[in-house]
């Protein structure tokens, strides 16, 4: 669901960068880097950055590496 918010995910809770970093298991610095490089979908609320949980799950799925065996 990367991209702009849709009617399906507008009602979802918006996560702070720290909450998103905790969910992905990365540092806050890495989360901000992903956002800055536009490698992960995010929402601007005024001057604040927020993340939709479904976008984080989509990011994890898109970056999953399959096992060889």
NORLINRA-V746329 format. One line per field, one symbol per residue. ss: DSSP state (@ for helix, = for strand, . for the rest). phi: phi as a letter, one per 20 degrees, with the letter a starting at -180 (. if undefined). A space follows every 50 residues. Layout:
# NORLINRA-V746329
ss->???
phi->???
This chain:
# NORLINRA-V746329
ss->.............==.@@@@@@@@...@@@@@@@@@......===..=== ==@@@@@@@@@@.......
phi->.fpffdffdfeffedfgffffffemcfffffffgffelecfbcedmdedc cegfffffffffdfdfffd
